[in-house]
């Protein structure tokens, strides 16, 4: 028996995935194709990933009409970064007498030698490659020959052209409410719509569950302000919304719990007994593990929203500032800071940090040096621009 192993995020599964599996079964004479949804795909660790339960449900809907296409949850159940070599070893141990092939698109194959244990992977397992429209056949053929000569790899190139469908594009369409019929199976499109899989409002409802009163109003204020600032300065509005929504995910921890997380996540010891300074850093780690958010830009905006840091990104500045000026904030100078935020974000962040440093010093509280370094770095960059 010949078995194709098809790993991927499948976020969402679409007609291109099904076309690749069908072509492989027809042209390579595979007896079945096993879809293996990743928990987190190695080359996608800079992106947010839809919860595994939704991706699994969409796969089940899509593969219902195809008895020779099945799902294995081995990577989802492990809850760790997925590597193809480990997955293929797992299937070989489970099917020692079968021929195993890994299914993949040409775009991924061009990076195959960057994969974990690539040499052993290419020597011990076969590959079935589907060429996505837009790739040069000559370049792909040259690479295939080089890989075969170097590793002796069994490589089969599918002849049928595949659908040019991007999961990233589909998620964007779904967020805007655009129809996906024809790009994903109808059952998948219906599941996405009925369960609001890519609806930002669903994430907001889940993030705010159980949060009431002033804290809830503060979070919503930060979300509103961050989205407006993102639009004003050309940042990603979706990322701004997500970071703002989770920026206080670990607010109000006691010292004991704070210290436990610092140990667990190997954070700097200076944050022990400092829940106010450390809650952003702890939140970034917990959000990544508990909410499936792996976009490093979003995580950094959560991580540094209290202290800032040297070399802040635009998104980090937006979330830091939004936390300071959102509508429920009421302190001397906030109106002036709000006005400046729409004119010059760097000057506004500097003003906010100056206020924080002054307040902390007056109260005799602990000041994180990251805030001073962030402010000084911004001042230096502004001065350099003025001298250009």
C-alpha positions in Angstrom: 0.0 0.0 0.0 1.2 3.5 -0.8 0.2 6.3 1.6 0.5 10.0 1.1 1.1 12.2 4.2 -0.3 15.7 3.7 0.8 18.1 6.5 -0.2 21.7 6.8 -2.0 24.3 8.8 -5.2 24.0 6.7 -6.3 27.4 7.9 -8.7 26.9 6.2 -8.6 23.8 4.1 -9.5 24.8 0.5 -10.0 23.4 -3.0 -6.3 23.6 -3.8 -5.5 21.2 -0.9 -8.2 18.7 -2.2 -6.9 19.0 -5.8 -3.4 18.1 -4.7 -4.6 15.1 -2.8 -6.8 13.9 -5.7 -4.0 14.4 -8.2 -1.6 12.4 -6.0 -4.0 9.5 -5.7 -4.7 9.5 -9.4 -1.2 10.0 -10.8 0.9 8.3 -8.1 -1.7 5.6 -7.4 -1.7 6.3 -3.7 -4.2 4.1 -1.8 -5.0 6.9 0.7 -4.0 10.4 1.7 -3.7 11.2 5.4 -4.2 14.9 6.3 -2.1 15.9 9.3 -3.1 19.4 10.6 -0.2 21.1 12.4 -0.5 22.6 15.9 2.0 25.3 14.7 3.8 25.0 11.5 7.6 25.9 11.8 7.6 28.4 8.9 4.4 30.1 10.2 5.5 30.9 13.7 5.1 34.6 12.9 1.4 34.3 12.3 -1.7 33.8 14.3 -3.2 30.3 13.8 -6.9 29.4 14.2 -7.6 27.0 17.1 -7.0 23.4 16.2 -10.6 22.4 17.0 -11.9 24.7 14.2 -9.3 23.6 11.7 -10.0 20.0 12.5 -13.8 20.5 12.1 -13.3 22.2 8.7 -11.1 19.2 7.6 -13.8 16.8 8.7 -16.4 18.6 6.6 -14.1 18.8 3.6 -13.0 15.2 3.6 -16.5 13.7 4.3 -17.2 12.8 0.6 -13.7 11.2 0.1 -13.4 7.8 1.9 -9.7 7.5 0.9 -8.8 10.8 2.5 -8.5 10.6 6.3 -7.3 12.8 9.2 -4.6 12.0 11.8 -4.4 14.3 14.9 -0.9 13.3 15.9 0.5 16.8 15.6 -2.5 18.6 17.1 -2.4 16.3 20.1 1.3 17.0 20.8 0.7 20.8 21.1 4.2 21.7 20.0 5.9 22.9 16.9 5.5 20.4 14.1 8.4 19.0 12.2 8.0 16.7 9.1 10.8 14.3 10.1 9.1 13.5 13.4 5.7 13.1 11.7 7.1 10.8 9.0 8.9 8.7 11.5 5.6 8.3 13.4 3.8 7.0 10.3 6.7 4.7 9.4 6.6 3.1 12.8 2.8 2.7 12.5 3.0 1.4 8.9 6.4 -0.4 8.6 5.5 -2.2 5.4 4.0 0.6 3.4 5.4 3.1 1.0 5.2 6.6 2.4 5.2 9.9 0.5 5.0 13.4 1.8 2.7 15.6 -0.2 3.6 19.3 -0.6 3.4 22.2 -3.0 6.4 23.5 -5.0 6.6 26.7 -2.9 7.4 24.7 0.2 9.8 22.3 -1.7 12.1 25.2 -2.6 12.9 25.5 1.1 13.2 21.7 1.8 16.9 21.8 2.7 16.1 24.3 5.5 13.9 21.8 7.3 14.8 19.9 10.5 17.0 16.9 9.7 16.6 17.6 6.0 19.3 15.2 4.9 17.7 12.2 6.6 14.3 13.2 5.6 15.3 13.4 1.9 17.2 10.1 2.0 14.5 8.1 3.8 11.2 9.3 2.4 9.5 10.0 -0.9 7.9 13.3 -2.0 5.0 14.1 -4.2 5.1 17.7 -5.4 2.3 19.8 -6.9 3.3 22.9 -8.8 1.3 26.0 -7.8 0.6 28.4 -10.7 3.3 31.0 -11.0 6.3 28.8 -10.4 8.8 28.3 -13.1 8.8 24.6 -14.1 12.5 24.9 -15.2 13.6 26.1 -11.7 11.6 23.3 -10.1 13.0 20.6 -12.4 16.5 21.8 -11.7 16.0 21.7 -8.0 14.4 18.2 -8.2 17.4 16.8 -10.1 19.9 18.4 -7.6 18.0 16.9 -4.7 17.8 13.5 -6.4 21.5 13.5 -7.2 22.5 14.6 -3.7 20.2 12.5 -1.6 18.8 9.8 -3.9 15.3 11.0 -3.0 12.2 9.5 -4.6 10.4 12.6 -6.0 7.2 12.5 -8.1 6.0 15.7 -9.8 2.3 16.0 -10.5 1.4 17.0 -14.0 -2.0 18.5 -13.3 -2.0 22.2 -12.6 -3.3 23.1 -9.2 -5.7 25.8 -8.1 -4.0 29.1 -7.2 -5.7 29.5 -3.8 -4.1 31.1 -0.8 -5.3 30.4 2.8 -4.1 33.9 3.8 -6.3 35.4 1.1 -9.3 33.3 2.2 -8.9 34.4 5.8 -8.9 38.0 4.7 -12.0 37.5 2.6 -13.8 35.8 5.5 -12.9 38.6 7.9 -14.6 41.0 5.5 -17.6 38.8 5.0 -16.9 38.0 1.4 -18.3 34.6 0.0 -15.9 31.7 -0.2 -18.0 29.3 -2.2 -15.9 27.8 -5.0 -12.7 28.4 -3.1 -13.5 26.1 -0.2 -16.0 23.2 -0.1 -19.5 24.4 0.6 -19.6 22.6 3.9 -16.5 24.4 5.0 -17.8 27.8 3.9 -21.0 27.2 5.9 -19.0 26.2 9.0 -16.8 29.3 8.8 -19.9 31.5 8.5 -22.0 29.7 11.2 -19.1 29.6 13.7 -17.6 33.0 12.9 -14.2 31.3 12.6 -12.5 34.4 11.1 -14.8 37.0 12.6 -12.8 39.4 14.8 -15.9 39.9 17.0 -15.7 36.3 18.0 -12.2 36.7 19.3 -13.3 39.8 21.2 -16.2 38.0 22.9 -13.8 35.2 24.0 -11.1 37.5 25.2 -13.5 39.6 27.3 -15.5 36.6 28.8 -15.8 37.1 32.5 -14.3 40.6 32.5 -16.6 43.3 33.8 -16.6 46.9 35.0 -13.7 49.4 34.6 -11.2 46.8 33.4 -13.5 45.7 30.6 -14.1 49.4 29.6 -10.4 50.0 29.7 -9.6 47.1 27.3 -12.3 48.1 24.9 -11.0 51.7 25.0 -7.5 50.5 24.2 -8.8 48.4 21.3 -10.7 51.3 19.9 -7.8 53.7 20.2 -5.3 51.2 18.9 -7.3 50.6 15.7 -7.7 54.3 15.1 -4.0 54.9 15.6 -3.2 52.0 13.3 -5.4 53.5 10.6 -3.8 56.9 11.2 -0.2 55.7 10.9 -0.6 52.9 8.4 -0.2 49.9 10.7 -2.0 46.6 10.5 -5.5 47.3 12.1 -6.1 43.6 12.7 -2.8 43.1 14.6 -3.4 46.3 16.5 -6.9 45.0 17.6 -5.5 41.6 18.6 -2.6 43.0 20.7 -4.8 45.6 22.4 -7.4 43.0 23.2 -4.9 40.8 25.0 -2.5 43.4 26.4 -3.9 43.0 30.0 -4.4 39.2 29.7 -2.4 38.8 33.0 -3.3 42.0 34.8 -3.6 41.9 38.6 -1.5 38.8 39.3 -0.3 38.5 42.9 3.4 38.2 43.6 3.4 34.4 44.1 1.7 33.8 40.8 3.9 36.3 39.0 7.0 34.6 40.3 5.7 31.2 39.2 5.3 32.4 35.7 8.7 34.1 35.7 10.3 30.8 36.6 8.2 28.8 34.1 8.8 31.2 31.1 12.5 31.9 32.1 11.9 35.7 32.3 14.4 38.1 33.8 14.6 37.7 37.6 14.3 41.5 38.0 10.6 41.1 37.4 10.0 38.9 40.5 7.5 40.5 42.8 6.8 43.1 40.1 3.4 42.2 38.6 2.8 45.7 37.3 6.1 45.6 35.3 6.0 41.9 34.3 2.3 41.4 33.4 2.9 42.2 29.7 5.7 39.8 29.3 3.8 37.0 31.1 0.7 37.8 29.0 2.7 37.4 25.7 3.8 33.9 26.8 0.3 32.8 28.0 -1.5 34.2 25.0 0.9 32.3 22.7 0.2 29.0 24.5 -3.5 29.4 25.4 -4.9 31.5 22.5 -2.8 30.2 19.6 -1.5 33.6 18.7 2.1 33.2 17.4 2.5 36.5 15.5 5.7 37.8 17.0 4.8 41.4 16.2 1.6 41.1 18.1 3.2 39.3 21.0 5.9 42.0 21.2 3.3 44.7 21.3 1.7 42.8 24.2 5.0 42.1 25.8 6.3 45.7 25.9 3.0 47.6 26.3 3.9 48.7 29.9 7.6 49.4 29.7 8.4 50.0 26.0 11.9 49.1 24.8 14.7 50.4 22.7 13.9 50.1 19.0 10.1 49.9 19.4 8.1 48.9 16.3 5.2 51.0 15.1 2.7 48.5 16.5 4.4 48.5 19.9 4.2 52.3 20.0 0.5 52.2 19.1 -0.4 49.7 21.9 1.8 51.5 24.4 0.2 54.8 23.7 -3.3 53.5 23.4 -3.0 52.0 26.9 -2.0 55.5 28.1 -4.6 57.6 26.4 -7.7 55.5 25.9 -11.0 57.3 26.7 -11.4 56.1 30.3 -8.0 57.5 31.3 -8.2 60.6 33.4 -5.1 62.3 34.8 -3.3 65.7 34.4 -2.0 66.1 30.9 -3.9 63.3 29.2 -5.8 65.6 26.9 -2.6 67.2 25.6 -1.1 63.7 25.1 -4.2 62.6 23.2 -4.0 65.6 20.9 -0.2 64.9 20.2 -0.9 61.2 19.5 -2.6 62.1 16.2 0.1 64.5 15.1 3.4 62.7 16.0 3.4 59.3 17.5 7.1 59.4 18.5 6.7 62.7 20.3 3.6 61.4 22.0 5.3 58.2 23.2 8.2 60.3 24.6 5.8 62.5 26.4 4.0 59.5 27.9 7.2 57.9 29.0 8.4 61.2 30.6 5.1 61.3 32.6 5.6 57.7 33.6 9.2 58.2 34.7 8.3 61.3 36.7 5.4 59.6 38.4 7.4 56.5 39.3 10.2 58.5 40.7 7.9 60.7 42.7 6.2 57.6 44.2 9.5 55.9 44.9 8.4 52.9 42.8 10.6 50.5 40.8 11.4 52.0 37.3 12.2 49.6 34.5 15.3 50.8 32.7 13.7 49.6 29.4 11.4 52.7 29.6 14.3 55.1 29.9 16.2 53.4 27.1 13.1 53.5 24.9 12.6 57.2 25.5 16.2 58.0 24.9 16.3 56.0 21.7 13.3 57.8 20.3 14.8 61.2 21.2 18.0 60.2 19.4 16.2 59.1 16.3 14.2 62.3 16.1 17.3 64.3 16.5 19.0 62.3 13.7 16.1 63.0 11.4 16.3 66.7 12.2 20.0 66.8 11.3 19.6 65.0 8.0 
